[in-house]
């Protein structure tokens, strides 16, 4: 009988992950209690740094308690949803910890979201409180004024709020202009609106800080992270305190030589994303680490942080690693302090993996996961055997199996492709107020259907070979064709539209749109992009646009067959690579 492709309950292969247990004990605590534990153990150790300003765990705890007290005075209670629209900065960490300390639910949002994207999320989660960056305040207020949301309290902050004056001047930030703009917006609010400055909420809460995380249980929802399915409708993945604590503990077990209280993590991955939230902020708490916050990816910022703080752990995505290696400064900055580098969100090129190891002496290993799994489920061994193109082995306390893509009850033989299913303590509780979508993703016995086509070899290594979902992953961001198609189809001149992802050397994939215009209509590439930019974040706007005169390929019911378009693109690329292409396409011609 052929062995099934499952890793459920299998013994670990010690030659690959020596020192990593097959199971880890997950403490029955909340994120607030996890934070309190690390404060008690490492009160004087650095917790976070931001542009040279370092905050210890005890000082951070005081700030969290004060901000929680301020939020409580504004009315935040257990179970309330609080929108966080912030980049990586001290305010993000303080607000996140304060919200969960109150037993409320963090609803993370991308600061790059448009008004339409933000409004949908705020409506769906029913947030009554929003904490945002000043430059996103206008979009938040527009969403509030639409009358569709329940938002009644908005707290605004700016990047300089937690910088000393000398650093503000050094960075040449337009502080006065930003504050005047914020004041004008606040003054212009209707009578029923309430707006507050982050620092004011912090000050008012210091009189009555919240010092204990009492109003939540480990099984309660801690965070809502929005992820879009094939329908293009964003759904809130409910991650419980236990889910996130578990994934933090699983990550710690994976770092065999972790030194509690001594690790330094570069946090350039956005913490509004599951990858950055868990691998930087929550992993930092589990390890008692010093987390160096960077508000965006900038090569100079990263190199300066590496030179100054000598990081040991660096979660990233392939474009980040590639940009660092391609920069001339890579030859002068000492990267050898790095002992653990994990790449996720998109496929890690083998050549990039080799180049990084040559520069640091430590390979960057590939990991795998999804928002719904907190996110980590698989990873390559740190400092062990590497297999370019493979996502590694399941992390401790995680089961994985490969099943027939059309029959989830039938496991396929080892080595054959099928849909990847995962089960473990990091698997989410379902989608917010969406039982139908939850039922379509979670089985009754706790397995999550990833939608990814994978295979497992005889030694338990996993490789992603295709995607059942038609998701596009560009630069680590999930992009969903249906959302973009809906926007482009609203252009009066467009008769048909389809969107796919095509390979891109830097971003992994990039967005390509195919358009068929109505008879006699005229449209340019610039006009299409301008329309898309009004309603979509910049990374979703199609980078390649191809106008076609013939109808797009369809299946029997009239739905455009994206797979046929992808297959044609692949065939054209192969012809080009072998020098046999008989035509040259252009994506910039006006029609």
Buried (B, 14 or more C-beta within 10 A) or exposed (E): EEEBBBBBEEEBBEEBBEEBEBEBEBBEBBBBBBBBBBBEEBBEBBBBBBBBEEBBBBBBBBBBBBBBBBBBEBEBEEEBBBBBBBBBBBBBBBBBBBBBBBBBBBBBBBBBBBBBBBBBBBBBBBBBBBBBBBBBBBBBBEBBEBEEBEBBBBBBBBBBBBBEEEBBEEEEBEBEEBBEBBEEBBEEBEEEBBBBBBBEBBEBBBEBBBBEBEBBEBEBBBBBBBBBBEEBBBBBBBBBBBBBBBBBBBBBBBBBEBEBBEBBBBBBBBBBBBBBBBBBBBBBBBBBBBBBBBBEBEBEBBBBBBBEBEBBBBBBBBBBBBBBBEBEBBEEBEBEBBBBBBBBBBBBBEEBBBBBBEBBEBBBBBBBBBBBBBBBBBBBBBBBBBBBEBBBBBBBBBBBBBBBBEEBEEBBBBEBBBBBBBBBBBBBBBBBEBEEBBEEBBEEEEBBBBBBBBBBEEEBBBBBEEBBBBBBBBBBBBBBBBBBBBBBEEBEBBBBBBBBBBEBEEBBBBBBBBBBBEEEEEBBBEBBBEBBBEBBBEBBBBBBBBBBEEEBBEEEEEEBBBEBBBEEBEEBEEEEEEEEBEEEEEBEEEB
